[in-house]
Amino acid sequence: MNLIALLFCPFAFTTGAFVFSGVLQPMAASLGVSVAAVATLQSVFAIACALCGPVLAHMTRRLPPRTLLLGVLLLLTILNAASALAGDFRTLFVLRLLVGGIGSLSFPLATMLAVSGTTAEGRPKAISTVYAGIPMALIVGIPLGSVTGNAFGWQASFVAVAAICAIAVVLVAAFVREGAGPVPGAAQGAAPRFGSAIFTHLGVTLIASTALFSMVGLIGPIIRATTGFSGTGIAAVQFLAGLSSLVGVRLGSALVARDVRYGLVVPFALLLVSLGIVVSPLVGGVVTVVTILAMIASVSLGPAAQSATGTLVQARLAEMAGSAARLAFSLNGSMIYLGQGLGIVLGAAAFEQWGLGAAPATGLILTLPGIALALHVARALKNSPTQTEN
């Protein structure tokens, strides 16, 4: 039950990040701004998380992780409830900035508590279980936000997130103990082992997130354009994306367990197909059976690719970072959310300039350096018996 409670932390935080992605157009109309402007609420959330994560991790490094996590979750509950009451775009912008910055600690703290005191053999399972909170947000949380927002107004989406955060507070308080011990392989007081391999893996995370979210940031309009779906239909496609992401966690865990040297190349290949398959349907602008199937194929591959990448990288960081594991986890979380924010900004800019098809096309271009970096990682691991340095 300890891991299930910790799973709820990234579940609540990720749901809050994109809970309104299926109601961008109604939200824009209500707030009197453009769809692209509303999409920036997702990007400012993600970028605030990316920038604040490492700073807050360093500032709070001496605080007990369970106590700190409870405080973070309580603040997220309050700030998400306040988002539902925001009467204008500027207020909502500031609130999303605060939620992203404060919430940046939730994922690394949950991961730290999950692996604390575990054996090296049990670490991949603990990491993948907590990471599964992200795809669970796609399966349950974000579709729930779409349905709720379409039925009762976009404000109801934030009420739902506040309720989820409150549940996370209760679960962590009831079932999670303070860290039982150090991260496996991390000697207490040992110097942080921040070699080039860590930074290379962080770069992989950044590119994968940026590429995928150049499309995901506009997923509501993209689903409408390729399938003609709205409301519950969009939520159903988001649910499928969540299932895909959950499969990706299993794929990443399998790659970790089998120590596949070229493991990172696999999700990038899936990402390449996912983004490329919807460019032509979006440019054509006509809904057909082919465009619907293309969208289904895309959401079946893209989220799986990112989750597999995230799980694999997080597990390798646990091995490489030693006593600096909390900072490494925080930096990786920052790369995930910085990539999401950058991807949304790039996708929205491409959409404004050239139309919807340009959003996934932008991500498609970004996967190419990602594949090159994944190949570089594989070659570096071959030349390093400890797999901790390039």
C-alpha positions in Angstrom: 0.0 0.0 0.0 3.0 2.2 0.5 3.8 2.2 -3.2 0.2 2.8 -4.2 0.0 5.8 -1.9 3.2 7.2 -3.5 1.9 6.4 -7.0 -0.9 8.9 -6.2 1.6 11.8 -5.9 2.7 11.9 -9.6 -0.9 10.9 -10.5 -2.3 14.0 -8.8 0.4 16.3 -10.0 0.3 15.2 -13.7 -3.5 15.3 -13.7 -3.3 18.9 -12.5 -0.8 19.7 -15.3 -3.1 18.7 -18.2 -6.6 18.2 -16.7 -8.0 21.0 -18.9 -6.3 19.8 -22.2 -9.6 18.5 -23.5 -11.5 21.8 -22.8 -9.0 24.3 -24.3 -11.6 25.8 -26.7 -14.4 26.3 -24.2 -11.8 27.7 -21.7 -10.5 30.1 -24.3 -14.0 31.4 -25.0 -14.8 31.8 -21.4 -11.6 33.7 -20.5 -11.6 35.8 -23.7 -8.3 34.6 -25.0 -7.0 32.4 -27.9 -6.6 28.6 -27.7 -2.9 29.1 -28.0 -2.9 31.4 -25.0 -4.8 28.9 -22.9 -2.3 26.2 -24.0 0.5 28.4 -22.4 -1.1 27.6 -19.0 0.2 24.1 -19.5 3.6 25.3 -20.6 4.1 27.8 -17.7 3.1 25.0 -15.3 5.7 22.7 -16.8 8.5 25.3 -17.1 7.9 26.5 -13.5 8.2 22.8 -12.4 11.4 22.4 -14.4 13.1 25.5 -13.0 12.0 25.2 -9.4 12.5 21.5 -9.0 16.3 21.3 -8.6 16.4 24.6 -6.6 13.7 23.5 -4.1 15.3 20.0 -3.9 18.6 21.6 -2.8 16.9 24.1 -0.4 14.8 21.4 1.3 17.5 18.6 1.2 17.7 18.5 5.1 13.9 18.2 5.6 12.3 14.8 6.1 10.9 13.7 2.7 7.6 12.4 4.0 6.8 15.6 5.9 7.8 17.7 3.0 5.7 15.6 0.6 2.6 16.1 2.8 3.1 19.8 2.8 3.5 19.9 -1.0 0.4 17.9 -1.5 -1.6 20.1 0.9 -0.5 23.2 -1.0 -1.4 21.6 -4.3 -4.9 20.9 -2.9 -5.4 24.6 -2.0 -3.9 26.1 -5.2 -5.9 23.8 -7.5 -9.1 24.7 -5.6 -8.2 28.4 -6.1 -7.7 27.8 -9.8 -11.4 26.8 -10.1 -12.3 30.2 -8.6 -10.0 32.3 -10.9 -12.1 34.9 -12.7 -9.5 35.9 -15.3 -6.6 34.6 -17.4 -3.9 36.6 -15.5 -5.0 35.2 -12.1 -5.1 31.7 -13.5 -1.7 32.1 -15.1 -0.2 33.0 -11.7 -1.9 30.1 -9.9 -0.7 27.6 -12.5 2.8 29.0 -12.1 2.7 28.4 -8.3 1.2 24.9 -8.7 4.0 23.9 -11.1 6.8 25.4 -9.0 5.7 23.9 -5.7 4.5 20.6 -7.1 7.9 20.0 -8.7 8.9 18.3 -5.5 6.1 15.7 -5.6 7.6 13.3 -8.1 11.2 13.2 -6.9 10.1 12.9 -3.2 7.7 10.1 -4.0 10.5 8.3 -5.9 13.0 8.8 -3.1 10.6 7.4 -0.5 9.8 4.4 -2.8 13.4 3.4 -3.3 14.6 4.3 0.2 15.7 1.1 2.0 14.9 -1.2 -0.9 17.3 -3.8 -2.3 19.0 -3.2 -5.7 16.8 -5.9 -7.1 13.6 -4.3 -5.8 14.5 -0.8 -7.1 13.2 -1.1 -10.7 9.8 -2.3 -9.4 9.6 0.5 -6.9 10.5 3.1 -9.5 8.2 1.8 -12.2 5.3 1.6 -9.7 5.6 5.2 -8.7 6.2 6.3 -12.3 3.0 4.5 -13.3 1.2 7.4 -11.6 1.9 9.5 -14.7 0.1 7.1 -17.2 -2.6 6.6 -14.6 -3.2 10.3 -14.8 -3.7 9.9 -18.6 -6.0 6.9 -18.1 -8.2 8.3 -15.4 -7.4 11.8 -14.2 -7.1 13.8 -17.4 -10.1 12.1 -19.2 -12.1 12.7 -16.0 -11.1 16.4 -16.3 -12.3 16.5 -19.9 -15.6 14.9 -19.1 -16.2 17.0 -16.0 -15.1 20.2 -17.7 -17.3 19.6 -20.7 -20.3 18.7 -18.5 -20.0 21.4 -15.8 -17.6 24.0 -17.1 -13.8 24.1 -17.1 -13.7 25.2 -13.5 -15.0 21.7 -12.5 -11.8 20.2 -13.9 -9.7 22.0 -11.2 -12.2 21.0 -8.5 -11.6 17.4 -9.5 -7.8 17.9 -9.3 -8.1 19.4 -5.8 -10.1 16.4 -4.7 -7.4 14.0 -6.1 -4.7 16.0 -4.3 -6.6 15.7 -1.0 -6.9 12.0 -1.4 -3.1 11.8 -2.0 -2.6 13.7 1.3 -4.7 11.1 3.2 -3.0 8.1 1.6 0.5 9.4 2.2 -0.3 10.3 5.8 -1.8 6.9 6.4 0.5 4.5 4.6 3.9 6.1 3.9 6.7 6.0 6.5 9.6 8.3 6.7 12.6 7.0 4.6 13.6 3.7 5.9 17.2 3.9 4.6 19.4 5.2 1.8 19.0 4.6 -1.9 20.5 1.3 -2.8 24.2 1.7 -3.7 24.4 5.1 -2.1 26.8 5.3 0.8 25.8 7.8 3.4 27.9 10.9 3.1 29.4 9.8 -0.1 30.2 12.4 -2.7 27.6 12.9 -5.5 28.6 11.0 -8.6 27.5 13.5 -11.3 29.4 12.3 -14.4 28.7 13.0 -18.0 26.5 9.9 -18.3 23.9 11.5 -15.9 23.7 14.7 -18.0 23.5 12.7 -21.2 20.5 10.7 -19.8 18.9 14.0 -18.7 19.3 15.2 -22.3 17.5 12.1 -23.5 14.5 12.8 -21.2 14.4 16.4 -22.3 14.3 15.6 -26.0 11.7 12.8 -25.6 9.3 15.1 -23.6 9.7 18.0 -25.9 9.1 16.0 -29.0 5.9 14.3 -27.7 4.4 17.4 -26.1 4.7 19.5 -29.3 1.6 17.5 -30.2 0.1 16.6 -26.8 -0.2 20.3 -25.8 -2.8 20.7 -28.6 -4.3 17.2 -28.2 -7.9 18.4 -28.0 -7.9 20.3 -31.3 -5.8 17.6 -32.9 -8.2 14.8 -31.9 -11.1 16.9 -33.2 -9.4 17.5 -36.5 -8.5 13.9 -37.2 -11.5 12.1 -35.7 -14.3 14.6 -35.4 -14.7 13.6 -31.7 -15.5 16.1 -28.9 -16.2 15.8 -25.2 -16.5 12.2 -24.3 -14.8 11.1 -27.5 -11.7 13.2 -26.7 -11.7 11.6 -23.2 -11.9 8.2 -24.7 -8.8 8.9 -26.9 -7.0 10.3 -23.8 -7.9 7.1 -22.0 -6.3 5.1 -24.7 -3.2 7.3 -24.5 -3.0 6.5 -20.8 -3.2 2.8 -21.4 -0.4 3.2 -23.9 1.7 5.1 -21.3 1.1 2.3 -18.8 2.3 -0.2 -21.3 5.4 2.0 -21.8 6.2 1.7 -18.1 6.2 -2.1 -18.4 8.4 -1.8 -21.5 10.8 0.5 -19.7 10.9 -1.9 -16.7 11.6 -4.9 -19.0 14.5 -3.0 -20.7 15.9 -2.2 -17.3 15.6 -5.8 -16.0 17.3 -7.2 -19.1 19.9 -4.4 -19.2 19.4 -3.8 -22.9 22.2 -1.5 -24.0 20.3 0.0 -26.9 17.1 0.3 -24.8 16.7 4.0 -25.3 16.6 3.6 -29.1 13.4 1.5 -28.9 11.1 4.2 -27.5 12.6 6.9 -29.8 11.7 4.7 -32.8 8.1 4.4 -31.4 8.0 8.2 -30.9 9.1 8.8 -34.5 6.3 6.6 -35.9 3.7 8.2 -33.5 4.4 11.7 -34.6 4.9 11.0 -38.3 1.7 9.1 -38.8 -0.6 12.1 -38.0 1.2 14.9 -39.9 -0.4 14.0 -43.3 -4.0 13.6 -41.9 -3.7 17.0 -40.2 -2.4 18.7 -43.3 -5.3 17.2 -45.3 -7.9 18.4 -42.9 -10.6 15.9 -43.8 -11.9 13.3 -41.3 -11.9 9.8 -42.7 -11.5 6.2 -41.4 -7.8 6.5 -42.2 -7.3 9.7 -40.2 -9.2 8.1 -37.2 -7.0 5.0 -37.4 -3.9 7.2 -37.7 -4.9 9.1 -34.5 -5.5 5.9 -32.6 -2.2 4.5 -33.7 -0.4 7.7 -32.7 -1.8 7.7 -29.2 -1.0 4.0 -28.9 2.7 4.6 -29.5 3.7 8.1 -28.4 2.8 8.0 -24.7 4.3 4.4 -24.5 7.5 5.8 -25.9 7.8 8.6 -23.3 7.0 6.4 -20.4 9.5 3.7 -21.4 12.1 6.4 -21.7 11.3 7.9 -18.4 11.3 4.6 -16.5 14.5 3.5 -18.0 16.3 6.8 -17.4 15.0 7.0 -13.8 16.3 3.5 -13.0 19.7 4.3 -14.5 19.9 7.5 -12.5 19.2 5.6 -9.3 22.3 3.5 -10.0 24.6 6.4 -11.2 23.8 9.2 -8.8 24.8 7.7 -5.5 24.1 9.9 -2.5 22.8 12.6 -4.9 19.8 10.5 -5.9 17.2 13.0 -4.7 18.8 15.8 -6.8 19.2 13.4 -9.8 15.5 12.5 -9.6 14.6 16.1 -9.3 16.7 17.1 -12.3 15.1 14.3 -14.3 11.6 15.5 -13.3 12.7 18.9 -14.4 13.7 17.6 -17.8 10.3 15.9 -18.2 8.4 19.0 -17.4 10.8 21.4 -19.1 10.4 19.3 -22.2 6.6 19.4 -21.8 6.6 23.1 -21.5 9.0 23.7 -24.4 7.1 21.2 -26.6 3.8 23.0 -25.9 5.4 26.3 -26.7 7.0 25.0 -29.9 3.9 23.1 -31.0 1.6 26.1 -30.3 3.9 28.4 -32.3 4.1 26.0 -35.2 0.3 25.7 -35.1 -0.2 29.5 -35.1 2.2 29.9 -38.1 1.5 26.8 -40.3 -1.6 25.0 -38.9 -2.2 21.9 -36.8 0.0 19.6 -38.9 3.0 21.6 -38.0 2.8 20.7 -34.3 3.6 16.9 -34.7 5.9 17.8 -37.6 8.0 19.9 -35.1 8.1 16.9 -32.7 9.1 14.6 -35.6 12.1 16.8 -36.3 13.1 16.8 -32.6 13.2 13.0 -32.4 16.2 12.9 -34.8 18.7 14.3 -32.3 17.1 12.2 -29.7 17.9 9.0 -31.6 21.5 10.2 -32.1 21.8 10.8 -28.4 20.3 7.4 -27.5 22.9 5.8 -29.8 25.6 7.8 -28.1 24.4 6.5 -24.7 24.5 2.9 -25.9 28.0 3.3 -27.2 29.1 4.9 -24.0 27.7 2.1 -21.9 29.5 -0.5 -24.0 32.8 1.2 -23.2 32.0 1.6 -19.4 31.9 -1.6 -17.3 30.3 0.2 -14.4 27.8 2.0 -16.7 28.1 5.1 -14.6 30.4 7.2 -16.8 30.8 8.0 -20.4 
